Amino acid sequence: MMNNMRIEVKQNMCDTSQCKEEFVELKDVFAVKLKRRRSVGQQKGGTLLGITIFVCMNKGQNKFKEHAIHLSNLSEDHCNIWFKHLKDILNGFPNRPKSLKVIVNPHSHKKEAKQIYDEQVAPLFKLADIKTDITITEYQGHAFSVLKECELQEFDGVVCVGGDGTASEVVHGVLLRAQMDAGRDTDSNFTPVRAPLPLGIIPAGSTNVIAFSVHGIKHPVTAAMHIIMGHHQAVDACTFHSHNGLLRFGFSAMFGFGGRTLALAEKHRWMPPNQRRDFAIIKTLTNLNMQGHFLNVSIMAIPCLCSVAPRGLAPNTRLDNGSMVLTAVRNTSRADFIKHLKRYGNLKNQFNFPFVELYTVQEVKIRSRTKSGWAEDTYEENADFHSHHSSVISLEGSCPWNIDGDLMDEASEVHIKVHPQLITLYGGIFEECDDSTVKCSCL
Ligand SMILES: Nc1ncnc2c1ncn2[C@@H]1O[C@H](COP(=O)(O)OP(=O)(O)OP(=O)(O)O)[C@@H](O)[C@H]1O
């Protein structure tokens, strides 16, 4: 009912006598204010000019922006009635948050996350009358410890401002907290409960794969508008278990080339972000280990869109389809591997090579093999690699895991399982990505 209501606005075009009629749907309105003329420094009172409504505008290509519409009226009574009535309607949208826990990583990208939040996001939250409780992280793991202990029931949602490392720490924190509150034994083969609060991700990092995948664009204002408007998107999430228990919750993992590249990039954090990424890719390609069975294995429950792969590292999966895409790149020449990588940035099929295998799975175990033999003496020969439900895949050599852009120390066996729609993120992609091609300067 509320979605069908609209305000019709008649505007006099100043230099012609034409009258332009527009309408605004109330589902697109997120704030209303009384508009007054005040002199410099005046905080209260002033001459009433009318009311201003603030609308979330879809600018196309998944980009949202706020837009103000001024409705002139000099009557206090009239404006107050409209103001109150519109306020009541806005308070009736159930998914729109009124109170948020915000976590900002001041260290992300070029250390501008705080500025992005203060200048682009906080004013919109204020306009929408959303209360915020802000933590500026002081060290790695700070966001996680805050989420483990804070009184989450006071909030309608959690927001993080940073890159993938921060988002992944917060996703893990929110989901682990939900299991603790529900009394789940996370070290067993448990069925996780859903995160009770939606999570908003404001992209302010170097790659922003998670935000890009859930918004279709890397744009802090768009991310903020999704939160304010209460756009909910259910998203599949995975558990990563080793023999010692739960390692973490997350959306994607890479082992092999993807893990080594991230490890090298992290060692060179003093370099500017793009230069660091290109340097790490080139150096890892130069030292490509050609002795194992696989050059890279990736497991992705979300499409993993990023600037070098605008259609996604896993374009064949959806945010909420309850499955993961497993891409295994078998050992091949460096030249062929580069051809495969380059196709992520253009429209050619990156999987159409004899050395690339693609599977849809719900569960997978990855085992690494040391030079002297399999890390596990229980290795099952000829593991079921072709099942659509469960697979075991074995790799040679040692390297860290790249889980959602965060490094995790090597574990001899990691068991990854997808849990359909385990978390709700603020967002939603409204238009498919256009067919733009991207050049990665280093390939
Ligand atoms: N105050 C801090 N000092 C140092 N590191 C921090 C601090 N707060 C958080 N961190 C850690 O910084 C790491 C990197 O941050 P983040 O991922 O947000 O940025 P990024 O690496 O620039 O972006 P991306 O992951 O998208 O490439 C995270 O793992 C986070 O835990």
The ligand as an SDF file (V2000), in Angstrom:
LIG
                    3D

 31 33  0  0  0  0  0  0  0  0999 V2000
   44.1640    0.3200   13.0300 N   0  0  0  0  0  0  0  0  0  0  0  0
   44.6280   -0.6780   12.2960 C   0  0  0  0  0  0  0  0  0  0  0  0
   45.9470   -0.7930   12.0430 N   0  0  0  0  0  0  0  0  0  0  0  0
   46.4330   -1.7660   11.2550 C   0  0  0  0  0  0  0  0  0  0  0  0
   45.6610   -2.7100   10.6430 N   0  0  0  0  0  0  0  0  0  0  0  0
   44.3510   -2.6460   10.8640 C   0  0  0  0  0  0  0  0  0  0  0  0
   43.7670   -1.6470   11.6880 C   0  0  0  0  0  0  0  0  0  0  0  0
   42.4320   -1.8420   11.7140 N   0  0  0  0  0  0  0  0  0  0  0  0
   42.1830   -2.9300   10.9590 C   0  0  0  0  0  0  0  0  0  0  0  0
   43.3300   -3.4170   10.4450 N   0  0  0  0  0  0  0  0  0  0  0  0
   43.4980   -4.5360    9.4920 C   0  0  0  0  0  0  0  0  0  0  0  0
   43.8500   -4.0020    8.2200 O   0  0  0  0  0  0  0  0  0  0  0  0
   43.6630   -5.0210    7.2760 C   0  0  0  0  0  0  0  0  0  0  0  0
   43.5020   -4.4830    5.8680 C   0  0  0  0  0  0  0  0  0  0  0  0
   42.4180   -3.6370    5.7810 O   0  0  0  0  0  0  0  0  0  0  0  0
   41.3680   -3.6540    4.5600 P   0  0  0  0  0  0  0  0  0  0  0  0
   41.1870   -4.9850    4.0110 O   0  0  0  0  0  0  0  0  0  0  0  0
   40.1850   -2.9340    5.0500 O   0  0  0  0  0  0  0  0  0  0  0  0
   42.0460   -2.7110    3.4950 O   0  0  0  0  0  0  0  0  0  0  0  0
   42.7970   -3.0260    2.1500 P   0  0  0  0  0  0  0  0  0  0  0  0
   43.7490   -4.1580    2.3500 O   0  0  0  0  0  0  0  0  0  0  0  0
   43.3440   -1.7200    1.6970 O   0  0  0  0  0  0  0  0  0  0  0  0
   41.6300   -3.4150    1.1720 O   0  0  0  0  0  0  0  0  0  0  0  0
   41.3250   -4.7760    0.3640 P   0  0  0  0  0  0  0  0  0  0  0  0
   41.3030   -5.8970    1.3590 O   0  0  0  0  0  0  0  0  0  0  0  0
   39.9860   -4.5200   -0.2590 O   0  0  0  0  0  0  0  0  0  0  0  0
   42.4150   -4.9210   -0.6420 O   0  0  0  0  0  0  0  0  0  0  0  0
   42.4800   -5.8200    7.7610 C   0  0  0  0  0  0  0  0  0  0  0  0
   42.8380   -7.1810    7.8020 O   0  0  0  0  0  0  0  0  0  0  0  0
   42.2240   -5.2860    9.1760 C   0  0  0  0  0  0  0  0  0  0  0  0
   42.0420   -6.3080   10.1370 O   0  0  0  0  0  0  0  0  0  0  0  0
  1  2  1  0
  2  3  1  0
  2  7  2  0
  3  4  2  0
  4  5  1  0
  5  6  2  0
  6  7  1  0
  6 10  1  0
  7  8  1  0
  8  9  2  0
  9 10  1  0
 10 11  1  0
 11 12  1  0
 11 30  1  0
 12 13  1  0
 13 14  1  0
 13 28  1  0
 14 15  1  0
 15 16  1  0
 16 17  2  0
 16 18  1  0
 16 19  1  0
 19 20  1  0
 20 21  2  0
 20 22  1  0
 20 23  1  0
 23 24  1  0
 24 25  2  0
 24 26  1  0
 24 27  1  0
 28 29  1  0
 28 30  1  0
 30 31  1  0
M  END
$$$$
